[in-house]
Amino acid sequence: MSSLSPRLEKFVAGRPDTPVVAIDLDIVEERYLALAAALPGVSLFYAVKANPAPEILSLLRSLGCRFDVASSGEVALCRDLGAEGHEISFGNTIKHRDAVAAAHELGIARFSVDCSAELDKIHEAAPGSLVSARISCDGAGASWPLSGKFGCSPSDAVELLIRAADLGHRLGVSFHVGSQQLRTGAWDVALIEVAAMADDLARRGLVFDEVNLGGGFPASLGDGAPAIDEYGAAIMSAVEHRIGGLDARLAAEPGRYLVADAGALVSEVLLVSQRSVGDSTRWVYLDVGVFTGLVEAIGEAVRYPITCDRSSEDTLPSILAGPTCDSLDVIYEQHPVALPAELAEGDRLVFAGTGAYTTTYSAVAFNGFAPLRQVVLSDPASSSGS
């Protein structure tokens, strides 16, 4: 299985109990170092939601990474590993008031907002903190756009920041160009808006303390994503060209890029069938589905590279579906997967690029299925479950 590291291949070859995701920590380290080199001078805040395994968080912190959190639970995970308040950014624009107050008491002083009501909350529960106004991006070029729920217009963001300054807060701006972003120029489009905002604020005597470039850095999912150094070159060029005159810190929030390719999801075929007599369409039902880890396959937004432990030159197009009693639990139907013609119950399928947004999306007990299990591989001789 050429898309997997030797360590992951060895794990898969051992035929572990399924379904299970295995994580190769060496790949996480390689990815962090590559991204840090591609974005010199940019503080990296790992998006904990991508994969909150303590082993991953501990490794990243040892490399100098900081953390972007979305809840009190994620704050607790980072604090349990010794992370200080200045190492944590509360990037979710929808926060419980008590969570903001508790985070502020721990020294966390970076909060994102995209509306006036959230700014009120931050001011009351975390006075004097850095308020980062999140502006919306259209997500063009991203496999998983994030434009439908978060962000405000640049003009509204300016008004928010003017008010935040009047309330005694430091000012920031953030955006997210969409997850699995395949266009290196997407950041330039957003930074044009940031530059215009900076000019508007400057006329009022205000400046940005921080510009957060968000996430979007892609995994290797076979969709033609450029190399990370190409993203770095394009982003740093856009930074210099658009906001090079600003004396503001730069931050970014990588998630998928750091952990997705470090993971492999091993599943087992439960059933191979036709839905009706004479129907040539083949359905393959697995012990994993959209409710047990593969949520990002909904709408076939993210298409994972798939390999099978049964080799054959003869293949048939196969619709993949999960094990639950919900009709939404179909993984790939619009674009069936070519699988061996002799595929049978008990065969294994391996989904590459599944180290991100799988275990955290898995349902707790829908239909009684257990949450997706994860194993972290830290050296050739040992592994630990999480």
Buried (B, 14 or more C-beta within 10 A) or exposed (E): BEBBBEBBBEBBEEEBEBBBBBBBBBBBBBBBEBBBEBBEEBBBBBBBBBBBBBBBBBBBBEBEBBBBBBBBEBBEBBBEBEBEBEBBBBBBBEBEBEBBBBBBEBEBBBBBBBBBEBBBBBBEBBEEBBBBBBBBBEBBBBBBBBBEEBBBEBEBBBBBBBBBBEBEBBBBBBBBBBBBBBBBBBBBBBBBBBBBBBEBBEEEEBBBBBBBBBBBBBBBBEEEBEEBEEBBBBBBBBBEEBBEEBEBBBBBBBBBBBBBBBBBBBBBBBEBEEEEEEEEBBBBBBBBBBBBBBBBBBEBBBBBBBBBBBEEEEBBEBBBBBBBEEEEBBBBBEEBBEBBEEBEEEBBBBBBBBBBBBBBBBBEEBBEBEBBBBBBBBEEEEBEEB
